[in-house]
Amino acid sequence: MDRDFAEKNGLLQENNILWKKVFRNSIGSEERPVINFSFYLAGTKINTVASISNRKSMKKICIIGRRDLGGFLIKTS
């Protein structure tokens, strides 16, 4: 999830941060907060966790993973 979106919506409050995790990529490593997050998809409430990162250069502010898409029919194109 995008850091700016999370800050604007009050998701980065200290009581909502579960832990901090180190993510490694080709550029290096980065410590990201992991938060509780709930959203609705096709009328179903999904309770999940989300890591917070800078997604300014990306098209979407959030990625929904396969763990949260179980039970939904997804058409890719």
Buried (B, 14 or more C-beta within 10 A) or exposed (E): BBBEEBEEEEBBEEEBBEEEEEEEEEEEEEEBBBBEBEEEEEEEEBEEEBBBBEBEEEEEEEEBEEEBEEEEEEEEE
